[in-house]
């Protein structure tokens, strides 16, 4: 800080302006300069009623200090770059992909190439994933919603089916199938706004001419919705990935919707392939290959 103050003083010509540049008070700056003069044993400043100026020795010392400050800045920048290289790579993912697909993709990517850096996963809803990748806070994202991703690249890496599930005690459990109009009139248990599962289901129904009524309740996770449906609180449309085991075990019953099939695309989003670190390029390639 003191050497940086000295170089600032040489550039701006006054101790008050130099103190503002380095972010300390004028009193603190004056004290630091006196301490530096005592430590070096030479006069660096000419102090007068009209202001303060560098002595000839102070001017030479300021030049040497500038070299030290510049070297220190290069050192800090280099260390920051090394730290960035070792920091985990950030990936954002919608909850369904994060829970049921991404772990398998990560294991397969590690088998293809041993990564130099770890991967940090942020699991959230699709709208937030788009915001994280757009802002640059995450280099790669996986979404399950149909909305626009702006200027980002978007590659389809898998397809997923959404299914209507009810508890075994529900009247629909014994029908096997219902009409779209009946489903559209029924308030569902859904995820929060921005959820890919909710956006897809609502868009597919609306596109088919059956816009749904407002939901019965919004819950923050798929697990919470499964629990609510199992308890008889209502019905829901969820990914087959999330409810396959519950259907097999008889805890939930799948009900067909006539003339409507809820199929969605799961997409990887990123700014440009060339900007992805090698580890994320490998993960993207694996996700596209095994889906």
N, C-alpha and C positions, 0 to 999 in steps of 0.2 A: 504493500500500500504506500509506504513512504517513497520508494523509488518511482512509483507511478505518479505520485504527487509532484515530485521533482520534475519529471518529464512534462507533466501538464503545465507546470509553472513556466517552463522554458517555451512552451507553445503559446500560451495565452497571455503571458506577461504580467499577471497579478496573482497574488496569493488567494484573493477572494474568488476570482474566476476559477483558479485551479482547484480550490476546495469544492466548489460546486460540481466541477467535472468528475471528481472522484467520489463525491457523495458524502462528504464530511463537513463539519462546521469550520468556519474560518479560524476560530480559536484553536480547534484540534489540529488544523493544518499548521498553524504557527508553532504549536508545541512540537509537532513531529519534525519540522524543519530544524528547530533548535536542537532537538535530540540527535538528529543526523549530523549537524555541525559538530557537536560535542564528541560523537563517536568517531568521526573522520578526522577531527582536529584541524579543520580548515573552515574559513568563512565562505558560505555559499550564497548569502544574500546581503545586499546593501539595503539597510532599512532607513527610511527617511519619512518625514512628515507627509510628503506627497505620494508615498507608496513604497513598494518593495521591488527590487530588481536583482537579477543574478550577478554575482561577481564573475570575473574572468575564470576563476577556479570553479565556480558554480556552473558556468556554461559548459566547461569541459566535462565536469562530473555528470551533468544532465545528459550529455551525449552518450557517455558510458552507460548511464542508467537506462536510456532508451533501448540500448542493445540488450540489456538484461531483461527489461520488460517484454520486449519482442520475443526473446527466447522463451520466457516463461509462458507467454500466450501460445506459442507453438507447442510447447510441452503440454499445456492443459488441453489444447485442441487434439493433440495426438492421443493422449490418455482417454479423452472422451470418445474418440473414434474407436479405440480398442475396446472400451467398455460397451459401446454400441454393438460391436461385432459379437461380443459374448452374451449380450442380452437376449432373452428368449424372443423368438419371433411371435408376433401377435396375430391370431386368427379369431375371427368372430363367426359364430354359427347360430342358426336357429335351434331351438331346443330339441326338436325331433331329430335333426341331423346330428347334433352334438351328443345326444343320448344313445342313438341306435346305429349310426353309420360312421361317424368320425373316428371313434376309437379303433375300428377295424381298418380304416384308411390310414391312420397314423402308424399302426403296427406294420402294415404292408409297406408303407413308405420307408420305414426304418430298415426293413428287410432289403429294400432295393438299394439304399445308400445310407450309410451311417451319417447322421447329421452332425455338423459342427456346433450347432446351437439347438437349444431346446425350443419347444413350441408352447406358448401360453394361449389357452382357449378362453374366450368370453362367450358364454352361452346366454342368448337373449332372444327377443322376438325379431322377426325378419326386418321390420322397419328400422329398428335400432342397428341391426347389422349393416344395412345400407348406409346409415349415417356414419358408423365407425370406419367403414372402408373409404367412403367419400372424403372424410376429414383427414385420412391418412393415419389415424390411430391404430388401425389394423391393416395389414397388407393384403389379406385374403379373407373372403367371407363366403359363407354358404347359407342360402336362403331357400325358403319353401313357398314364398308368396309370389303372386303373379304381377305385382306392381312394377312400374318403371324403375330402372336403376340409374337413370341419367346418363352421364358420360362414361360410366364404368363398363368394362367388358363383362359379358354374362355368358357362361357355357353351361348347357344342360349336362349334368353328371349322373343323374338317376331319375327314376320316376317312382311315385309313391301313390298308393290307393288309400283314400279316406273311406271309413265305413261307419255306418250308423249302428250304435250299440245301446242296448237297454238292459236293465236287470232281469234276471230270470222270472221275476214275479210280474213283470210288466205285461199288459195285454198284447202288445205287439210281438212279444217273444214267441207266441204260438201262431202268429199269422204267417211268418216267413217273409212277407213283403208288404209294403204299404205304397200308396200313391204319393207322387210329389206334392199334391195339394194338401194332403193330410200332414205331411212333414212341414210344409211351409207355414201351416197354421199352428204348429206346435213350438212353444218357446223352448230353446235348447240351453243346455249348460255349455258355456263357451269359454275360450281364453280371452285375454284382454285385447283391446284394439291394437292393431299392429301385428298380431299373431298371424303367421302364414297359414296355419290350419284353418283359422276362422275366416280369413280373407278368401282362401280358395273355396271353401264350402259355400260361403255366401255368394261369391261370384258365379260359381257353377249353377246354383239354384236360380239366381237372377237371370243368367243367360238362357236357362231353360224355360223361363217365363213364370217362375215360382219364387218371387222374392220372399225371404223369410220374415217372420214377425220378430220384434225385438227379443233378445235373449231372456231366459229365465234368471240366470245369474252368470257373472263373469268370475273366473278363478284364475290364479296366476300361473299354474303349472298343469301339465297333462296328468301327472300323478294325482293331483287334487280332484280333477274332473273324473278320473276313473273311480276314485274312492266315493265321490258323490253319487255317481251312477250306480255303483254296486250297492250303495246304501238305499237306493230307491228314490233319490231326490229328483231324478229326471232322466233325460236321454241326451246323447251327445254324438257328434261326428268327430272321430279321431283317426289318426294314422293307424293302418293295420300293423305297423311296426310296434306301436305302443300297446295294442290290445290283443295281439295274437295269442299270447300265453293265457290271458284272462278268458278268452273265448274257448280255447282248448280245455281249460280247467272248469268251464261251466260257470265262472263268476259273472261273465257277461254273455249276452246273446247278440249275434250280428243279425240285423234286419235289412233285407234288400229294399231299395227304392226303385220302383218300376220306371224304366225308361231313362234313368239317370245313373251315370257312372262317375264317381268322384275320383278322378285321376289327376294328379298334379306333377309338375316338373320341379325337380330340385336343382338349383343352379349355383355354380361357383361365380363369384363376382370379384373383380380386381381391376386396378387402373390400367395396366398394360403387362403382358406376359414378360416382356423384356425387363420390367422393373422388379419382378419377383426375385427374391433370393433363391439360390439353388434348392434349398430345403423345401420352400413353398412351391417351386416348380415341380418338384418330385411329388409332393402331396397332391397337387392339382392333377398331374398325370395319372396317379394311382386312383384318385376319386373318379376320374373320367373312364378309366379302364374297367374297374370292378363295380362301380355304381352302388 
